[in-house]
Structure formats: C-alpha cells, structure tokens
Amino acid sequence: MSGDKRLPLKEKICRALRQEIVFGSLMPNQHLKEMSLARQFGCARGSVREAFNLLEQQGFVTHVPNQGVTVKEPSAREVEDFYNLMAILEGRAVQWATPLLSDKDIARLKTINTALKVVLQKNEGAVEDWIPLNIEFHTLFREKCGNAKMNWMVEEIRSRITRYRYTSLMVTAFGNYAQDHDEIIDLVAQKDAQKAGSAMESHIHRAKDVLVRFLFQMPTRSL
C-alpha cells in the first residue's frame, strides 16, 4: 500500500480505495467487503470501517443499513449542473472582489499559487496537498467580494461535489489550473474585474469539461 507512512491507517486505506474507484478498478455499485479489505491491507476491520466513513463523507461510497457499502455511481449530468452553478458564482465573486482587493491580498494569491506549483513537482500525495491550497485561493475571493452569503453558497455546492473535485485532479495534468490562476491574478492586479471574473468562470469550466469527458468514458455496468 503506497502513501505517506505518517498518515493514520484509515487515511492510507481511504486514499488507496479512492484511487481504485476513480480509475475504475472498483466499479460503480460494487460491494466493498470489510473482511476481505482488512486482509488485503493487513489491518483490523475497524480501520476499514473508518476508511469507509471517510469515503462516504467524500461522496465515493454509499452505506445502506443491512446491505453494506457500495461504490457510488457518478453522474455526468450532476457534475455539469453543479459546476455550471459554481462557475457563475465564483466568477461573480472574483468580479466583485477585484476592486476591493489590496496589494497584500494580491500578494497572498501569488504566494498560494507559487505553493501550488511546488506541489506540481511532487508525486506521492500531490492531490492531497493541492486541494487545501486551491481552496484557500478560491476562498479569498469569496470572502473579499462584499457578499456575506457568497462563501456559504459556494461551499454548499462544493460539499456536494467533493468526489468530483478529487477525480478531476486525478485524471488530468492540473498544471493547467495553476496557469489559469496566474491569468486570474494578472487581471485582478490590473483591476479588470470583468475579465477576471470571466477567467475564473473559464477556469471552472475547464475542470468540468475534463471531468465530464472522463465520466462519459467510464464503464457503468454494475457488479
């Protein structure tokens, strides 16, 4: 089992199973057997149950009482609907925030994106390191846009597509996303609110398009 040896066992199991789900080794609707996975990972069944809980929180599996745990089937239509809404909201957040951002805010955005580029040079755990930095980058705009409900609205959507956010990063070269961030930062620094907002919308649509193509290519047979 690969992964950072410092991670709790449940996290290691969660990462391994998540990767198998994303890349199709574990199929939609496939039952995950606690006992066999405990043998596979050489651990107690309790660690597997804890990993299942994490996977369920992230939207990768479904637990049905008296039926067990199964791999959740992704929906390309659901992805499109949520990402389209998120693109509009986050684009508007950038547009509204642009005239309000200070030089210190812009410097913070550059620092975050530099850290993201460092993550790109890593292999093991790159997605895990990328996500919190990416969240920080996007959140700054929502918190500075002047609308107290914006962050809540976007987080509500993001909480429903956690699985897809992992998948979109795992199935593409996400260096393109850092380049998108650079463009957004440049436009914000120029105080071009309209173009900066449009750049954020395009950035989110890029992630959506990558993911939807991947989902349409996935086998959907049940096991």
MIBA-956673 format. One record per residue (C-alpha): residue in three letters; chain; y, z, x; residue number from 1. Coordinates in Angstrom, 1 decimal. Example, Ala and Ser with C-alpha at 12.3 -4.5 7.8 and 13.67 -1.06 7.14 Angstrom:
BEGIN
R  code  unit       y       z       x  pos
R   Ala     A    -4.5     7.8    12.3    1
R   Ser     A    -1.1     7.1    13.7    2
END
This chain:
BEGIN
R  code  unit       y       z       x  pos
R   Met     A     0.0     0.0     0.0    1
R   Ser     A     3.3    -1.1     1.5    2
R   Gly     A     6.5     0.8     1.3    3
R   Asp     A     8.6     3.5     2.8    4
R   Lys     A     6.4     6.3     3.9    5
R   Arg     A     9.1     8.8     3.0    6
R   Leu     A     9.1     7.8    -0.7    7
R   Pro     A     7.3    10.0    -3.2    8
R   Leu     A     3.8     8.6    -4.1    9
R   Lys     A     4.8     7.8    -7.7   10
R   Glu     A     7.7     5.6    -6.3   11
R   Lys     A     5.3     3.8    -4.0   12
R   Ile     A     2.9     3.1    -6.8   13
R   Cys     A     5.7     2.1    -9.1   14
R   Arg     A     7.0    -0.4    -6.6   15
R   Ala     A     3.6    -1.9    -5.9   16
R   Leu     A     2.8    -2.3    -9.6   17
R   Arg     A     6.3    -3.6   -10.4   18
R   Gln     A     5.9    -6.4    -7.8   19
R   Glu     A     2.5    -7.3    -9.2   20
R   Ile     A     4.0    -7.5   -12.7   21
R   Val     A     7.0    -9.6   -11.6   22
R   Phe     A     4.9   -12.1    -9.7   23
R   Gly     A     2.1   -12.4   -12.3   24
R   Ser     A    -0.8   -10.6   -10.6   25
R   Leu     A    -0.6    -8.3   -13.6   26
R   Met     A    -0.3   -10.3   -16.8   27
R   Pro     A     1.7    -9.6   -20.0   28
R   Asn     A    -0.2    -7.4   -22.4   29
R   Gln     A    -2.8    -6.5   -19.7   30
R   His     A    -4.0    -2.9   -20.0   31
R   Leu     A    -3.4    -0.7   -16.9   32
R   Lys     A    -6.2     1.7   -16.4   33
R   Glu     A    -5.2     5.0   -15.0   34
R   Met     A    -8.6     5.9   -13.3   35
R   Ser     A    -9.0     2.5   -11.6   36
R   Leu     A    -5.5     2.6   -10.3   37
R   Ala     A    -6.0     6.1    -9.0   38
R   Arg     A    -9.0     4.8    -7.0   39
R   Gln     A    -7.0     1.8    -5.8   40
R   Phe     A    -4.2     3.9    -4.5   41
R   Gly     A    -6.3     6.8    -3.3   42
R   Cys     A    -4.4     9.3    -5.3   43
R   Ala     A    -4.7    11.7    -8.3   44
R   Arg     A    -4.4    10.3   -11.8   45
R   Gly     A    -1.2    12.4   -12.3   46
R   Ser     A     0.6    10.3    -9.7   47
R   Val     A    -0.4     7.1   -11.6   48
R   Arg     A     0.9     8.6   -14.8   49
R   Glu     A     4.2     9.4   -13.2   50
R   Ala     A     4.4     5.8   -11.9   51
R   Phe     A     3.7     4.6   -15.5   52
R   Asn     A     6.6     6.7   -16.7   53
R   Leu     A     9.0     5.1   -14.2   54
R   Leu     A     7.7     1.6   -15.1   55
R   Glu     A     8.2     2.4   -18.8   56
R   Gln     A    11.8     3.6   -18.1   57
R   Gln     A    12.4     0.3   -16.3   58
R   Gly     A    11.0    -1.8   -19.1   59
R   Phe     A     8.0    -3.1   -17.3   60
R   Val     A     5.2    -1.5   -19.4   61
R   Thr     A     4.7    -0.1   -22.9   62
R   His     A     2.8     3.1   -23.7   63
R   Val     A     1.2     3.3   -27.1   64
R   Pro     A    -0.4     6.6   -28.1   65
R   Asn     A    -4.2     6.4   -28.2   66
R   Gln     A    -4.0     2.8   -26.9   67
R   Gly     A    -2.8     3.3   -23.3   68
R   Val     A    -0.4     1.4   -21.1   69
R   Thr     A     0.1    -2.3   -21.2   70
R   Val     A     2.3    -4.7   -19.3   71
R   Lys     A     5.3    -5.6   -21.4   72
R   Glu     A     5.8    -9.3   -22.2   73
R   Pro     A     9.2   -10.6   -21.2   74
R   Ser     A    11.2   -12.8   -23.5   75
R   Ala     A    13.3   -15.6   -22.1   76
R   Arg     A    15.4   -15.6   -25.4   77
R   Glu     A    16.1   -11.9   -25.0   78
R   Val     A    17.2   -12.5   -21.4   79
R   Glu     A    19.6   -15.2   -22.4   80
R   Asp     A    21.1   -13.2   -25.3   81
R   Phe     A    21.7   -10.1   -23.1   82
R   Tyr     A    23.0   -11.9   -20.1   83
R   Asn     A    25.4   -14.1   -22.2   84
R   Leu     A    26.9   -11.0   -23.6   85
R   Met     A    27.1    -9.3   -20.3   86
R   Ala     A    28.8   -12.4   -18.7   87
R   Ile     A    31.6   -12.3   -21.3   88
R   Leu     A    32.1    -8.5   -21.0   89
R   Glu     A    32.0    -8.4   -17.2   90
R   Gly     A    34.2   -11.5   -16.9   91
R   Arg     A    36.8    -9.9   -19.1   92
R   Ala     A    36.6    -6.6   -17.1   93
R   Val     A    37.4    -8.5   -13.9   94
R   Gln     A    40.2   -10.4   -15.6   95
R   Trp     A    41.8    -7.2   -17.0   96
R   Ala     A    41.2    -5.2   -13.8   97
R   Thr     A    42.7    -7.8   -11.4   98
R   Pro     A    46.4    -7.0   -11.8   99
R   Leu     A    45.6    -3.2   -11.7  100
R   Leu     A    43.5    -3.1    -8.5  101
R   Ser     A    45.2    -1.5    -5.5  102
R   Asp     A    44.7    -2.7    -1.9  103
R   Lys     A    42.4     0.3    -1.5  104
R   Asp     A    40.2    -0.9    -4.4  105
R   Ile     A    40.0    -4.4    -2.9  106
R   Ala     A    39.1    -2.9     0.5  107
R   Arg     A    36.3    -0.9    -1.3  108
R   Leu     A    35.0    -4.1    -2.8  109
R   Lys     A    34.8    -5.7     0.6  110
R   Thr     A    33.1    -2.7     2.1  111
R   Ile     A    30.4    -2.8    -0.6  112
R   Asn     A    29.8    -6.5    -0.2  113
R   Thr     A    29.5    -6.1     3.6  114
R   Ala     A    26.9    -3.4     3.0  115
R   Leu     A    25.1    -5.8     0.6  116
R   Lys     A    25.0    -8.5     3.3  117
R   Val     A    23.4    -5.9     5.7  118
R   Val     A    20.7    -5.3     3.1  119
R   Leu     A    20.0    -9.0     3.1  120
R   Gln     A    18.9    -8.7     6.7  121
R   Lys     A    16.2    -6.2     5.7  122
R   Asn     A    12.8    -7.0     4.3  123
R   Glu     A    11.0    -3.8     3.1  124
R   Gly     A    12.8    -2.2     0.2  125
R   Ala     A    15.7    -4.7     0.2  126
R   Val     A    15.8    -4.9    -3.6  127
R   Glu     A    15.8    -1.1    -3.9  128
R   Asp     A    18.8    -0.8    -1.5  129
R   Trp     A    20.6    -3.8    -3.1  130
R   Ile     A    20.7    -2.5    -6.7  131
R   Pro     A    22.8     0.7    -6.3  132
R   Leu     A    25.4    -1.2    -4.2  133
R   Asn     A    25.5    -4.1    -6.6  134
R   Ile     A    26.0    -1.6    -9.5  135
R   Glu     A    28.9     0.0    -7.6  136
R   Phe     A    30.6    -3.4    -7.1  137
R   His     A    30.4    -4.3   -10.7  138
R   Thr     A    31.3    -0.8   -12.0  139
R   Leu     A    34.5    -0.7   -10.1  140
R   Phe     A    35.9    -3.5   -12.2  141
R   Arg     A    34.8    -1.9   -15.4  142
R   Glu     A    36.3     1.5   -14.5  143
R   Lys     A    39.6    -0.1   -13.5  144
R   Cys     A    40.1    -2.6   -16.3  145
R   Gly     A    42.0    -0.2   -18.5  146
R   Asn     A    39.5    -0.2   -21.4  147
R   Ala     A    37.6     3.1   -21.6  148
R   Lys     A    34.8     1.6   -23.7  149
R   Met     A    34.0    -1.3   -21.3  150
R   Asn     A    31.8     0.6   -19.0  151
R   Trp     A    29.8     2.1   -21.8  152
R   Met     A    29.3    -1.3   -23.5  153
R   Val     A    28.1    -3.0   -20.3  154
R   Glu     A    25.8    -0.1   -19.3  155
R   Glu     A    24.2    -0.2   -22.8  156
R   Ile     A    23.3    -3.8   -22.2  157
R   Arg     A    22.2    -3.2   -18.6  158
R   Ser     A    19.9    -0.3   -19.7  159
R   Arg     A    18.0    -2.8   -21.8  160
R   Ile     A    17.5    -5.4   -19.1  161
R   Thr     A    16.6    -3.2   -16.1  162
R   Arg     A    13.3    -5.0   -15.7  163
R   Tyr     A    15.0    -8.4   -15.6  164
R   Arg     A    17.5    -7.2   -13.0  165
R   Tyr     A    14.7    -6.3   -10.7  166
R   Thr     A    12.9    -9.6   -11.4  167
R   Ser     A    16.0   -11.8   -10.9  168
R   Leu     A    16.4   -10.3    -7.4  169
R   Met     A    12.8   -10.5    -6.5  170
R   Val     A    12.4   -14.2    -7.4  171
R   Thr     A    15.5   -15.7    -5.7  172
R   Ala     A    17.3   -15.7    -2.5  173
R   Phe     A    20.0   -13.2    -3.5  174
R   Gly     A    22.3   -14.1    -0.6  175
R   Asn     A    24.0   -16.4    -3.1  176
R   Tyr     A    25.1   -13.3    -5.1  177
R   Ala     A    26.9   -11.9    -2.0  178
R   Gln     A    28.7   -15.2    -1.7  179
R   Asp     A    29.7   -15.0    -5.3  180
R   His     A    31.1   -11.6    -4.7  181
R   Asp     A    33.2   -13.0    -1.8  182
R   Glu     A    34.7   -15.6    -4.1  183
R   Ile     A    35.5   -12.9    -6.7  184
R   Ile     A    37.1   -10.7    -4.1  185
R   Asp     A    39.2   -13.5    -2.8  186
R   Leu     A    40.5   -14.4    -6.3  187
R   Val     A    41.2   -10.8    -7.1  188
R   Ala     A    43.2   -10.4    -3.8  189
R   Gln     A    45.2   -13.5    -4.9  190
R   Lys     A    45.8   -11.8    -8.3  191
R   Asp     A    44.4   -14.8   -10.1  192
R   Ala     A    42.9   -12.9   -13.0  193
R   Gln     A    41.8   -15.9   -15.0  194
R   Lys     A    39.8   -17.5   -12.2  195
R   Ala     A    38.4   -14.2   -11.0  196
R   Gly     A    37.1   -13.4   -14.5  197
R   Ser     A    35.6   -16.9   -14.7  198
R   Ala     A    34.0   -16.4   -11.3  199
R   Met     A    32.3   -13.2   -12.5  200
R   Glu     A    31.0   -15.0   -15.6  201
R   Ser     A    29.5   -17.8   -13.4  202
R   His     A    28.0   -15.1   -11.1  203
R   Ile     A    26.1   -13.5   -14.0  204
R   His     A    25.1   -16.8   -15.5  205
R   Arg     A    23.6   -17.7   -12.1  206
R   Ala     A    21.3   -14.7   -12.3  207
R   Lys     A    20.5   -15.5   -15.9  208
R   Asp     A    19.5   -19.1   -15.1  209
R   Val     A    17.3   -18.1   -12.2  210
R   Leu     A    15.5   -15.6   -14.3  211
R   Val     A    15.1   -17.8   -17.4  212
R   Arg     A    13.6   -20.6   -15.3  213
R   Phe     A    11.1   -18.1   -13.8  214
R   Leu     A    10.2   -16.7   -17.2  215
R   Phe     A     9.6   -20.1   -18.7  216
R   Gln     A     7.2   -20.9   -15.8  217
R   Met     A     5.2   -17.6   -16.3  218
R   Pro     A     1.8   -17.8   -18.0  219
R   Thr     A     1.9   -15.9   -21.3  220
R   Arg     A    -1.8   -15.5   -22.1  221
R   Ser     A    -3.0   -12.1   -23.0  222
R   Leu     A    -5.8   -10.3   -21.1  223
END
